[in-house]
Amino acid sequence: MPKHTNAPGHSPALTKTHKLSMAGVAALGAAALAFTLVPSNGSTTTSEAAASTTPVVFSQQQIKDTKDSFASQLASADLAAKSFTAKKAADDAAAKKKAAAAAAAAKKKAAAKKAAEKAAQERKAKAAASRSAQRAKVKAIAVKTYANNLDGWIHQSLDIMAKHGIPGTYDGLYRNIMRESTGNPNAINGWDVNAQNGTPSIGLLQVIQPTFNAYHVAGTSWNIYNPVANITAAANYAADKYGSMDNVNSAY
């Protein structure tokens, strides 16, 4: 709360209302003094008027009217000052209210922007997670598994053959496997001419080592006893010599 103290040698600051009131009082006092100095019954002659200036004589009613006029003017000035002060206070209040509203709107806008940015980041993170999950799902689907038996070996070999453009069908492979080895991947022919020459026929499709090496298909094992590698190499050899394993019906 401001303190109403006066510094030595200084008088309090006057408001506009005080200044107007003091001016009116001073003017009224001066007029009243002039009226009282002139006798109400004074009279002049033409010669006296010529010799000196004779004060104007006012009646009591004129003095009263003048006082009333000054009082009215003072009241009007006071009312105008109060009106000005009230208007200024209202303008200040309106300006403060407008500034507060603008600050609140800016704060609300900043909060909305921050919320929107956060939501966008969450959507982006969610989309990235969804894409990652989708890729993992696709990858999981792409990894095909095969049973570790004759059926699984034939299907896996057929998929590899398809990638390398090697013709052949399940029936053609199965038929020749059953004739050559009855489905035993470790079967070895130790009595035919190949065995006599030191290169016995080995595996599901009874392939000799030189033929296996020459027709080995990339992506399969180099072990001639490996079922998938043995089938695929034999199918590759049959495609080169007979057009397809499907065309082989006896020893080849």
Helices and strands as residue ranges (DSSP letters): H 16-37, H 46-51, H 60-142, H 150-163, H 170-180, E 188-189, H 193-196, E 201-202, H 209-215, H 227-242, G 245-247
